Amino acid sequence: MSLSEHDRLIQISTQIEQIGAQRLEALAHLAQLRQVSLLELMESIGILPVSYV
């Protein structure tokens, strides 16, 4: 892997982390608006919790 490929991989990984954080923040806000727990909201709209093995 060249340095530019490595830099690009880091950039993409950072973007994925940022998008994931924004998604979680939006879900938490929606759960608050609906007055349910985050887990209840996720289950009700068919989103499974992410688990990294």
Buried (B, 14 or more C-beta within 10 A) or exposed (E): EEEEEEEEEEEEEEEEEEEEEEEEEEBEEBBEEEEBEBEEBBEEEEEEEEEEE
